[in-house]
């Protein structure tokens, strides 16, 4: 009950404090709301510097007319990775214990429904999901869709059903690759506006 109450208070504070306006030409940090906004082409994004579990992060994104980012191209991956490099001062505040104690930021991928069937569902509504990966680290991309896994997904600690991007070099990948981790980790996250 305390956990639900804390999530409710967090959401209320975030709702009061944040709706970042993106600038078409510059990155910006809203220090009051802990939002770092950026654009890739004409698409707007934000890194939310608040520690939430995956499902709470997805729910927060929906309140902002957004979703946890769904990375569909190398250009998008590179733009997001570049934005994360600008936030290195915050890396120690978004650590996934079951991800080797490395820095992670939530993205919109999960295999909640069927182990090894990785889908994009950044608003966590289960509708219009797009499967992009099948299997573990030995798996395959569906229809050659973009992915940037490290030597993952492994489901190594069991129940690793949500994905994060790791902006540093780590045991199973280069900086910027993805890892499957438990959805209960409380991490910063990347949202993409509708």
N, C-alpha and C positions, 0 to 999 in steps of 0.2 A: 504494500500500500504506500509506503514511504517513497519507493522508486517511482510509482505512478505520479504521486504528488510532486516530486522533484522534476519529472518530465513536464508536467503541466505548468509548473512555475517557469521552467526554462523556455517553453513555448510562448508563454505570455510575455516574458521579458524580451524574447527575440521578436515577437510580433510588434511590441511597442517600439522597440529600438531600431528595427531594420527595414528598409526597402531601399536598397542601394540603387542609385541611378547611374547607369553606365555612360561613360563618355565615349564617343565614337573613335577617338584618336588616342586615348591614353588609358593606362591602367590606373586604378585609384583604390585607396584603402580607406574605408569608413571605420575609423578607430572606435567610434561609439558602439557600432553594431558588430564589430569584428567581422567585417565583410571585405574581401578583396575582390574587386570586380575587374573583368578583362573581356576582351573580344577576340574572336578568331574570325576573320572575314566580317560578315555581318551578324554573326551569332554571338549572343551575350552569355557570359558565364559569371560565376562567383565562387570563390572559396570561402566557406563559412568556417570561421575559427572558433567553433564551439564543439565540444566533445559530446557526440550522441552515438547511440548504437545505430546500425544500418536502418532498421525500420523507422526509428524516430527521425533520422536524417531525411529519409524519403518523405515522411509525413510533413516535416518542416518545409521541404522543397515545394510540396503541393500548395502550402499556404502562401508561397511566393510566386504562384503561377509558373512553377518550374518543376524539374525532376532531377534526380541524381544523374549526373552526366552519362551519356551513352556515346562511347568513343567509336566512331565508325570509319575513320580514315587515318592514315599516317600524318596528314596535315593537322587534323584535330588533336591527335596524340602529341605531336610536337609542340603545338600551341599551349596545351594544358601543362605539359612538362616544363616548358619555359616559364609559365606563370608560377608553378610550384617552386622553381629555383629561386624566384624572388622572395619566397617566404621561408627561407632556410632558418631564420631566427626562431621560427615556431616549431621546427621539426621535433624537438624534445617533448612537445606537448601533445603529440598525436602518435603514440606508440601502440603497436599491436603485440601483446605478449605472446600470442600463439603464432605470430608472424615473425618469429626470431627476434623479438624486441626491436624491430626496425620501424621507422617512420612509415605510416600509411595514411592515405586519404581515401575515403569512400568514393566509389563510382557506382553506377547503376546496374551492375551485373550480379546475378545470383543463380544458384541451382536449388532453390528452396523446394520446388515441387518434385523434381526427380534428380537424384544424384548424378552428376556428370552432364546434365543437360543445361548448359549455361545460356541464359537469356538476358536480354536487356529489358528491365522493368523498373526504370528509375523512379516511377511514382508508386510502385508497389501495389498496383491495382489488379494485376493478373490479367489485364486485357491488352490486346494488341502487342503481346510480347514477341520478341524476335530472337529465336535461338541462333547463336553464332558459333558455338563450340560444343563438341560432343566428346566426353571422356575426361581422362586425367591428363598429365603432362605428355602422355603418349597419344592423346586424342587428335581430333581433326577439326579444322574450321568447317563450318556448314556453308556450302555454296561460296567458298573462298572469301567469306566475310572477314573483315579486319579483326585482328586480336593482337595483343602484345604481352602475352603471358611470359613470366620468367620460366624456369623449369617447373612449371605449375600448370593447372591446378592439381594439388596432391590430396586434398582432404586429410592431410597429415595428422592433425590433432583431432580428427573426427568432428563432424559438424561444421566444417569450414565451408559454408554455403554462401558467402558474400564476398565481393571482390573489392580490393583496394589497390591503388597505384602507389608504388614505392619510389620516392624521388631520389633515393641514394642507392649506391651499389650495395648489394646484399648477397647472402649466401646462395640464393637460387636465381639470381638475375642481375642484369645491369640496371643502373639508375633509370627509372621511368617505366620499368616493367610492372606487370600486374601479379597479384598474389591472391589466393583464396584464403580467407580467414573466417573466424567465427563472427556471426552477425552481432553478437553481444559486446564486442569491443566498442569502446567509446572513442570515436575519432573525429577529426575535422573532416569536411566533405566538400565535394565539388558539385554545384548545381548548374543546370543549363536551363535558360529561360525559354518558355514556349513561344 
